[in-house]
Amino acid sequence: MRSGLMVALFGILLAVPAAAEQSPAARVYVQAAGAGAHGAADSVEDVKKELAAQKPTSLLALAKSREDADLVLEVMGRHTEEKMNHDLTPPVEWTYSILTAALLDGDRSTPLQAETSAIIKSWSTAADILVTQVFGYVNENHHTLLRRRADWPSIGIEFEELTKERKKQFGVKDGKVVVTAVAPGGPGEKAGLRPGDVITTVDGEKLKDPVKLARAIYARGSHTTFALGVIQGGSTRTVSLAVP
């Protein structure tokens, strides 16, 4: 009887799924600018298809609403231009398909333009190029996007890329990621972290930029512990950052 109960309990434990990691993919909402210029609506659908087709491990995902989005991509319009195609020998006059858009990140607006000489499926090709440009933006700014989310874990520290200016500010020479602020009484302070500390690894993996650290923190979420390799006052140590 007792052994049967243990087997049943064990079966229940196995049936409980492990907590899924949160997806750090940047959620992009796509819309036509204003009333929509010529062809903008069609290109909006092309871009949406490209985003919807992204792999689960991609940095990009299609947002279902503007409220859920990290970024808004406004498609301004599309047109064709006749100009010389220097990729051909000899160069010849060619028709280029050009798709223009603006990537909205809070109050920041970044103009984008996708241009292609493709003859077949030129507008879907332009949409693919546009998504690649959005990917480049996200790859550089992903840690900022993640930290703005309401469900960003409360880690009690701020961190940024260790630029030349920050090296002078904090008096450190080498590294990629620096702690810029520590919240009093927070997990970071309890772990012994201080402004100016250089974070070199997260769970044994080397950091080349703050983006990798932000992705790791967000994907694991709350109620977890990270092992951070830190250079503090010239000495290397490992601290345990417990996220509530």
Secondary structure per residue as TSV (DSSP state, phi and psi in degrees):
chain	resnum	aa	ss	phi	psi
A	1	M	-	360.0	-46.6
A	2	R	H	-66.6	-42.4
A	3	S	H	-65.0	-36.5
A	4	G	H	-64.4	-38.7
A	5	L	H	-65.6	-41.0
A	6	M	H	-63.0	-41.1
A	7	V	H	-63.0	-41.0
A	8	A	H	-64.8	-43.3
A	9	L	H	-63.7	-40.8
A	10	F	H	-63.3	-38.4
A	11	G	H	-64.8	-36.8
A	12	I	H	-65.9	-41.9
A	13	L	H	-61.9	-40.3
A	14	L	H	-66.4	-30.8
A	15	A	H	-76.9	-17.7
A	16	V	S	-78.0	118.0
A	17	P	-	-69.0	146.9
A	18	A	-	-68.0	150.9
A	19	A	-	-62.3	127.3
A	20	A	-	-77.0	143.4
A	21	E	-	-71.4	147.0
A	22	Q	-	-75.0	140.6
A	23	S	-	-78.2	123.2
A	24	P	-	-84.7	3.4
A	25	A	-	-57.5	134.8
A	26	A	E	-71.0	126.2
A	27	R	E	-89.8	121.1
A	28	V	E	-114.3	123.7
A	29	Y	E	-97.2	133.7
A	30	V	E	-114.2	132.2
A	31	Q	E	-149.4	160.9
A	32	A	E	-84.2	142.1
A	33	A	S	-72.8	132.2
A	34	G	T	57.5	-135.2
A	35	A	T	-78.0	-8.4
A	36	G	-	90.2	115.1
A	37	A	-	-74.9	177.5
A	38	H	T	-55.0	122.2
A	39	G	T	79.8	-4.0
A	40	A	H	-62.5	-42.0
A	41	A	H	-61.3	-41.2
A	42	D	H	-64.2	-40.7
A	43	S	H	-71.0	-30.6
A	44	V	H	-57.9	-44.8
A	45	E	H	-66.4	-36.8
A	46	D	H	-62.6	-44.2
A	47	V	H	-66.1	-41.3
A	48	K	H	-59.5	-41.3
A	49	K	H	-62.7	-40.7
A	50	E	H	-63.9	-42.5
A	51	L	H	-69.6	-40.1
A	52	A	H	-65.7	-24.5
A	53	A	T	-88.0	1.4
A	54	Q	-	-65.3	146.2
A	55	K	-	-69.0	156.8
A	56	P	T	-58.9	-25.4
A	57	T	T	-89.6	1.0
A	58	S	S	-70.0	160.4
A	59	L	S	-80.4	-7.8
A	60	L	E	-120.4	147.3
A	61	A	E	-148.3	153.3
A	62	L	E	-81.9	123.9
A	63	A	-	-82.4	137.0
A	64	K	S	-78.0	-24.5
A	65	S	S	-145.3	160.7
A	66	R	S	-65.9	-32.9
A	67	E	T	-64.8	-32.1
A	68	D	T	-88.5	-2.6
A	69	A	-	-86.0	147.6
A	70	D	S	-86.3	-32.7
A	71	L	E	-137.8	153.2
A	72	V	E	-120.0	126.8
A	73	L	E	-105.3	111.5
A	74	E	E	-97.1	117.8
A	75	V	E	-83.7	118.7
A	76	M	E	-83.1	-40.4
A	77	G	E	166.1	-179.4
A	78	R	E	-148.3	151.1
A	79	H	E	-158.7	172.6
A	80	T	E	-117.5	151.6
A	81	E	E	-135.3	142.7
A	82	E	E	-96.0	121.3
A	83	K	E	-157.5	172.5
A	84	M	E	-73.7	135.8
A	85	N	E	-99.9	102.3
A	86	H	T	-84.1	0.1
A	87	D	T	-78.5	-13.4
A	88	L	S	-101.2	152.9
A	89	T	S	-123.7	116.0
A	90	P	S	-75.0	163.0
A	91	P	-	-60.2	141.8
A	92	V	E	-132.9	159.8
A	93	E	E	-71.2	135.7
A	94	W	E	-139.2	155.5
A	95	T	E	-95.8	119.5
A	96	Y	E	-103.7	138.5
A	97	S	E	-96.9	126.4
A	98	I	E	-125.1	126.3
A	99	L	E	-117.0	125.0
A	100	T	E	-111.9	147.3
A	101	A	E	-156.9	171.2
A	102	A	E	-131.5	131.8
A	103	L	E	-98.6	116.1
A	104	L	E	-98.5	120.8
A	105	D	E	-126.6	89.4
A	106	G	T	65.5	-124.1
A	107	D	T	-87.8	-1.7
A	108	R	E	-94.6	132.0
A	109	S	E	-122.9	124.1
A	110	T	E	-113.5	116.8
A	111	P	E	-71.3	139.5
A	112	L	E	-128.1	147.2
A	113	Q	E	-143.9	124.3
A	114	A	E	-108.6	127.3
A	115	E	E	-127.7	134.1
A	116	T	E	-141.7	147.2
A	117	S	-	-98.4	6.6
A	118	A	-	-60.8	141.9
A	119	I	S	-94.1	-44.0
A	120	I	T	-91.9	132.2
A	121	K	T	52.9	45.7
A	122	S	H	-63.3	-39.1
A	123	W	H	-73.9	-34.7
A	124	S	H	-69.5	-33.0
A	125	T	H	-65.6	-41.6
A	126	A	H	-63.2	-38.6
A	127	A	H	-63.0	-40.0
A	128	D	H	-63.7	-41.2
A	129	I	H	-63.5	-40.2
A	130	L	H	-62.7	-43.2
A	131	V	H	-63.4	-37.3
A	132	T	H	-62.7	-37.6
A	133	Q	H	-67.3	-38.8
A	134	V	H	-63.3	-40.2
A	135	F	H	-57.5	-43.9
A	136	G	H	-61.4	-40.4
A	137	Y	H	-64.0	-46.0
A	138	V	H	-63.2	-40.7
A	139	N	H	-59.9	-31.3
A	140	E	H	-86.9	-26.8
A	141	N	H	-119.8	14.3
A	142	H	H	-61.4	-39.0
A	143	H	H	-64.4	-34.0
A	144	T	H	-69.8	-40.8
A	145	L	H	-63.3	-44.3
A	146	L	H	-66.2	-39.5
A	147	R	H	-70.8	-14.4
A	148	R	T	-82.4	-16.0
A	149	R	S	-69.1	147.4
A	150	A	T	-64.1	-27.7
A	151	D	T	-99.6	20.3
A	152	W	-	-64.1	127.6
A	153	P	-	-59.6	144.8
A	154	S	-	-82.0	90.9
A	155	I	-	-97.5	-14.3
A	156	G	S	77.4	15.4
A	157	I	E	-139.7	155.8
A	158	E	E	-113.4	143.3
A	159	F	E	-142.6	150.1
A	160	E	E	-143.5	174.4
A	161	E	E	-67.3	141.2
A	162	L	-	-84.8	88.5
A	163	T	-	-83.8	174.1
A	164	K	H	-60.1	-39.9
A	165	E	H	-63.0	-41.8
A	166	R	H	-74.1	-28.4
A	167	K	H	-60.7	-42.4
A	168	K	H	-68.7	-40.8
A	169	Q	H	-61.6	-43.5
A	170	F	H	-101.6	-2.8
A	171	G	T	69.3	37.0
A	172	V	-	-118.1	156.7
A	173	K	-	-104.3	-43.7
A	174	D	S	-126.5	159.8
A	175	G	-	130.2	175.9
A	176	K	S	-120.7	-31.6
A	177	V	E	-128.7	129.1
A	178	V	E	-123.8	142.0
A	179	V	E	-77.0	121.5
A	180	T	E	-100.6	-22.1
A	181	A	E	-156.6	148.2
A	182	V	E	-130.9	125.4
A	183	A	-	-76.6	129.5
A	184	P	T	-57.6	130.1
A	185	G	T	77.1	0.6
A	186	G	S	-85.5	176.7
A	187	P	H	-56.7	-36.9
A	188	G	H	-64.3	-46.3
A	189	E	H	-65.0	-39.8
A	190	K	H	-64.0	-29.0
A	191	A	T	-80.1	-7.9
A	192	G	T	91.8	13.7
A	193	L	-	-78.9	149.0
A	194	R	-	-137.5	152.8
A	195	P	T	-55.9	136.3
A	196	G	T	98.1	-11.5
A	197	D	-	-67.2	139.1
A	198	V	E	-100.4	121.5
A	199	I	E	-91.1	119.4
A	200	T	E	-102.2	-30.3
A	201	T	E	-142.6	156.3
A	202	V	E	-129.0	119.3
A	203	D	T	50.8	40.6
A	204	G	T	86.3	-8.9
A	205	E	E	-94.9	131.8
A	206	K	E	-67.0	145.7
A	207	L	-	-106.1	129.1
A	208	K	S	-105.8	-10.9
A	209	D	S	-165.5	165.8
A	210	P	H	-68.4	-18.1
A	211	V	H	-61.7	-45.0
A	212	K	H	-62.6	-40.1
A	213	L	H	-65.0	-43.9
A	214	A	H	-62.6	-41.4
A	215	R	H	-63.1	-42.9
A	216	A	H	-63.5	-43.8
A	217	I	H	-65.3	-46.0
A	218	Y	H	-68.8	-41.1
A	219	A	H	-61.8	-37.5
A	220	R	H	-80.4	-30.6
A	221	G	-	74.3	-154.2
A	222	S	S	-84.4	172.1
A	223	H	S	58.0	50.0
A	224	T	E	-147.8	170.7
A	225	T	E	-131.3	135.1
A	226	F	E	-112.9	142.8
A	227	A	E	-98.5	113.9
A	228	L	E	-108.2	126.0
A	229	G	E	-82.1	127.8
A	230	V	E	-133.6	141.1
A	231	I	E	-104.0	115.5
A	232	Q	E	-130.8	116.9
A	233	G	T	61.1	30.8
A	234	G	T	88.3	-8.6
A	235	S	E	-107.3	144.9
A	236	T	E	-96.5	133.0
A	237	R	E	-148.7	168.1
A	238	T	E	-116.7	129.2
A	239	V	E	-116.7	153.9
A	240	S	E	-104.3	112.2
A	241	L	E	-99.0	106.8
A	242	A	E	-92.7	116.8
A	243	V	E	-93.9	121.2
A	244	P	-	-71.0	360.0
